[in-house]
Amino acid sequence: MIRLLLAAAIATVASLAGTRVLIALFRARNLTQPIRDDGPDTHARKHGTPTMGGLAIVAGACAGYAGSDFIYGGIFTRTGIFVMLATLAATCVGLLDDWLKVTRADSRGLSKRAKMLGLCAVGAGFATVTVLGTDVSTELSFTRVGSIGWDLGPVGWVLWAVLIVTGTSNAVNFTDGLDGLAAGSSIFNFAAFTIIGYWAFRHVDLYRLPHALDLAVVGAAMLGGCVGFLWWNAAPAQIIMGDTGSLAVGTALACLALTTNTHLLLPIMCGLFVMEALSVILQIGVFKWMDGRRLFAMAPLHHHFEKRGWHETWVIVRFWLLAGFATAVALGLFYADYFPLLDSQSAGAAP
């Protein structure tokens, strides 16, 4: 528990201070977020806001993860390190995208194909080294190993991991359109993974996750990074996380789900991100197949409500509530599965 608190505290302080430094640095160099011409009219005020703030989230998380180990004397695991490396790799993909946007003064950065190829490479690299270098289960799972019992095999698990990483990172990217929306929502999710990892560590004989504590530390470190960043990113934002942060956050969530054997719990936990991504998919589908008609006033979904007259802060707070509710449901399902697992162990141990 001490290491978890240290990771969160160090990450929060590092991110809080680091974000303030980035704001001053990026303003001085005019590294600001280009605003979409077709966006809500209220977003014009965001012109000139520094971007690439996700660097502070990831730097703070790395400081929290490493610092807690050195101070408390914990033990790094290859699984935890691989999750952090995948997060750093996704940060690089997002950073390149943001850099092209600010240097070209255009809201379009990397092409969709290039960005997707980059994320696929991150997912494939993470999955390959995790399968080859750790004892991760290759079963498709809901709350734990054995919850479904369908073994994908190494190749199938790698392909599944690529799908999870690309899908989650893009979903968070779609959600990052309002001040503090993605950062605030992801705090709930990282808190959940911290709880799940610690619970699995305390019941390692039931969940068979020897690396659970280190993964809980990763969750706590990412939580702290988001909290420190949100101080400056809350409306009205003084800096935007950009793709640098959204792709990193999404990748970290995906990798934590894959390594804690909560693959199918992830879409429930990240219900807000799923909803935002589905709104984009549905909007494109309706537009293509119904002669240019639109299902929403604008996609992703948060922009639809802005177009309908909701104040930005109303959308943010209400979407945070939805994110918190989805996370609570996911944790409830995870905890509910513990009792039949405990009963089966007790029955097996009975003479």
Salt bridges, closest charged atoms under 4 A:
ASP38 OD1 - ARG36 NE 3.02
ASP69 OD1 - ARG3 NH2 3.71
ASP97 OD2 - LYS101 NZ 3.45
ASP97 OD2 - LYS115 NZ 3.33
ASP106 OD2 - ARG108 NH2 3.01
ASP135 OD1 - HIS211 ND1 3.66
ASP179 OD2 - ARG45 NH1 3.86
ASP179 OD1 - LYS46 NZ 2.76
ASP214 OD1 - ARG3 NH2 3.15
ASP243 OD1 - LYS101 NZ 3.67
ASP243 OD2 - LYS115 NZ 2.75
GLU276 OE2 - HIS302 ND1 2.71
GLU306 OE1 - HIS43 NE2 2.96
GLU306 OE1 - HIS303 ND1 2.99
GLU312 OE1 - ARG45 NH2 2.47
GLU312 OE2 - LYS46 NZ 2.88
ASP337 OD2 - ARG144 NE 2.47
